[in-house]
Amino acid sequence: MNYRLTMQYDGTDFHGWQMQAGGRTVQGELTRSLSLIEGSEVVVHGAGRTDAGVHAEAQVACVRMSRELSPDKLRAAINGNIGRDVRITEAEIAPDDFHARFSAHGKTYCYRIFNERFASPFWARYAHHEPRALNLEAMREAGRLFIGEHDWTAFSSAQTDVRTRVRNVTELSVGERLCERGRGRLVEIRVSADGFLRYMVRSMAGALLAAGRGESDARTIERAIESGERILVAATAPAHGLSLVEVHY
Amino acid sequence: MNYRLTMQYDGTDFHGWQMQAGGRTVQGELTRSLSLIEGSEVVVHGAGRTDAGVHAEAQVACVRMSRELSPDKLRAAINGNIGRDVRITEAEIAPDDFHARFSAHGKTYCYRIFNERFASPFWARYAHHEPRALNLEAMREAGRLFIGEHDWTAFSSAQTDVRTRVRNVTELSVGERLCERGRGRLVEIRVSADGFLRYMVRSMAGALLAAGRGESDARTIERAIESGERILVAATAPAHGLSLVEVHY
């Protein structure tokens, strides 16, 4: 049986998604829990390999199990023996050809910025703190340049384990709202694409932050996209502001 | 100079507001920081003594300092030498007769409940998890009984360090909304009164939870208010769902 699992995690205390020796990871935690249920080692595939500190509100994974279990029981069994900072919100029996990563045709990420002079005790784990007032119009203007099919060399890790750095960004919005808990302005950058390179959203967020502070402008971002020169791009924004919010199938 | 400080804190790692030997408290942390700035011991008064685990989104405190400091500098100085789980959001010079506790004529608390089968990794510190679907209409009906001036003996700690247990509840609402981060239904009980007894909001929340689960009803709550019998009241709801959201002056 092929199972599809949807999950949330607080990435703060994880060394990211991908299993590795000597570090607590979400894939590692899930593999341990599912192997215990199966009685032998299983292989868990995730839709996206989130980095250390990055959160997920609806990460998707798939796993093949020899026994047929009711999805609700499987969900409860996993939640019963993993850390409280990761929760399976839904388990379903998936078609045999479903694969969390290869069946996905896109993802949406959200980058959150707490934009007040003071840092928020409630958002310290989930939003990057920017004390200077951000100009949202400048961020939106710069953000529009990201829409479409581009080579994202300037906005990704220098590692070369991918065939192409071309990705199609289908949506990008810069929104703001008052925090529900405590006071304060929360700026949210939501971006959807058919795929993302490593550090791509955080590089985009860093560039938009620089535009919002008036330290960079649309022209610089345009040149970076065209030339692929990383030197033109502002610092990568920190991991804890980032959340994987949806995987599109 | 009399200063008025507004602050937020994540109560998770505090033994409540009130200073005590051998436990980290918000008043203790503030006193240490302000005494360092003053050069001698100062006395910090808070508007309300929140219990261990209870959060604050706008707690108010007052302190007298011998030197005149710019409020912004004072705010920055305190934030620079206290834990990141407490933040001064505003400092102001207050009239000489201002007292955080005695000048207050009311407070508003919010009790949050994450109401899904699964627990949320993002709300584990800030909302009580109730896996059974709550009937909000039943909670609202029961909640209406709390409005007005009543003797809250059945809904407070048995400790008798108060002259009267009569308090006037001016507002109570039971709202719901979708969580911004992650999915899920968040139920919020907001209650305002001219003053609160110890455990009063958490007792009210426990009673409303029981009503929402169909285990108690308006009649039982009515009898508890009238008789003052604690035995009629459901278990006190856990501290981490509670936040002090406003102090009224």
Interface residues (C-beta under 8 A of the other chain):
Chain A: Q8 Y9 D10 H55 E57 A58 R75 N79 R84 D85 V86 R87 I88 T89 E116 F118 A119 S120 P121 F122 A124 Y126 E180 R181 G182 R183 G184 S243
Chain B: Q8 Y9 D10 H55 E57 A58 R75 N79 R84 D85 V86 R87 I88 T89 E116 F118 A119 S120 P121 F122 A124 Y126 E180 R181 G182 R183 S243
